[in-house]
Amino acid sequence: MEAVEGHSEDCPHDIEPYVDADGNAYRFGYGLNWSGPIRDARTARYVRD
């Protein structure tokens, strides 16, 4: 909770990244893809009406 309270929502890079047990750091935006909706085997089973 201390990290959440100390974070300024308008400054995305003002916090230390999460580091897992293997030493991998997950910085702001890690794993995000801004190219649009995912349309592959992962989402094929979720058909929109």
VOBA-1610 file (N, C-alpha, C; in pm, whole numbers, padded with zeros to 5 digits, always signed):
BEGIN
Met+00082-00118+00000Met+00000+00000+00000Met+00087+00125+00000Glu+00202+00117+00061Glu+00293+00231+00065Glu+00335+00273-00076Ala+00362+00174-00163Ala+00400+00204-00301Ala+00286+00270-00377Val+00164+00223-00353Val+00047+00281-00420Val+00025+00425-00376Glu+00034+00449-00249Glu+00013+00584-00197Glu+00123+00680-00240Gly+00244+00630-00261Gly+00355+00715-00299Gly+00363+00742-00449His+00280+00676-00527His+00283+00689-00672His+00195+00804-00718Ser+00247+00886-00809Ser+00168+00994-00869Ser+00110+00942-00999Glu-00023+00942-01011Glu-00085+00882-01129Glu-00050+00951-01259Asp-00002+01075-01254Asp+00036+01145-01377Asp+00184+01130-01411Cys+00257+01050-01333Cys+00400+01025-01357Cys+00424+00875-01362Pro+00413+00812-01480Pro+00419+00666-01487Pro+00552+00603-01448His+00659+00677-01451His+00791+00619-01425His+00849+00659-01290Asp+00764+00697-01195Asp+00815+00744-01067Asp+00824+00633-00962Ile+00803+00507-01000Ile+00811+00396-00905Ile+00915+00295-00951Glu+00966+00219-00857Glu+01062+00113-00889Glu+00987-00004-00950Pro+01043-00066-01055Pro+00974-00179-01117Pro+00973-00301-01024Tyr+00875-00387-01045Tyr+00869-00514-00972Tyr+00982-00603-01022Val+01053-00668-00931Val+01161-00760-00967Val+01127-00896-00906Asp+01119-01000-00990Asp+01085-01133-00941Asp+01207-01204-00883Ala+01188-01326-00837Ala+01294-01403-00771Ala+01412-01432-00863Asp+01390-01435-00995Asp+01498-01459-01090Asp+01571-01332-01131Gly+01527-01219-01081Gly+01592-01092-01112Gly+01535-01020-01233Asn+01424-01068-01289Asn+01360-01001-01403Asn+01281-00880-01354Ala+01307-00766-01416Ala+01236-00643-01379Ala+01121-00618-01475Tyr+01005-00588-01419Tyr+00885-00561-01500Tyr+00854-00413-01489Arg+00904-00337-01586Arg+00890-00192-01586Arg+00753-00149-01637Phe+00726-00021-01627Phe+00599+00036-01672Phe+00567-00006-01815Gly+00449-00060-01838Gly+00406-00099-01971Gly+00452-00236-02016Tyr+00518-00312-01930Tyr+00570-00444-01969Tyr+00455-00532-02019Gly+00472-00591-02137Gly+00375-00683-02191Gly+00256-00620-02261Leu+00248-00489-02263Leu+00136-00423-02329Leu+00162-00410-02478Asn+00059-00423-02556Asn+00068-00413-02700Asn-00042-00318-02746Trp-00007-00211-02813Trp-00102-00108-02850Trp-00148-00120-02995Ser-00126-00235-03059Ser-00158-00249-03201Ser-00304-00283-03228Gly-00386-00299-03126Gly-00528-00325-03146Gly-00573-00454-03081Pro-00697-00494-03108Pro-00751-00616-03046Pro-00672-00741-03087Ile-00666-00837-02997Ile-00599-00964-03026Ile-00697-01050-03103Arg-00658-01093-03220Arg-00742-01180-03302Arg-00658-01301-03344Asp-00651-01399-03255Asp-00578-01522-03283Asp-00643-01637-03206Ala-00574-01749-03193Ala-00630-01867-03128Ala-00671-01840-02983Arg-00605-01746-02919Arg-00639-01716-02779Arg-00778-01659-02764Thr-00823-01582-02864Thr-00952-01516-02853Thr-01059-01572-02947Ala-01025-01669-03030Ala-01118-01723-03130Ala-01242-01785-03065Arg-01228-01839-02947Arg-01343-01904-02884Arg-01441-01804-02823Tyr-01403-01678-02810Tyr-01492-01576-02756Tyr-01556-01499-02871Val-01668-01546-02918Val-01736-01487-03032Val-01830-01378-02983Arg-01817-01260-03044Arg-01906-01149-03007Arg-02033-01156-03091Asp-02143-01129-03029Asp-02272-01127-03102Asp-02291-00998-03175
//
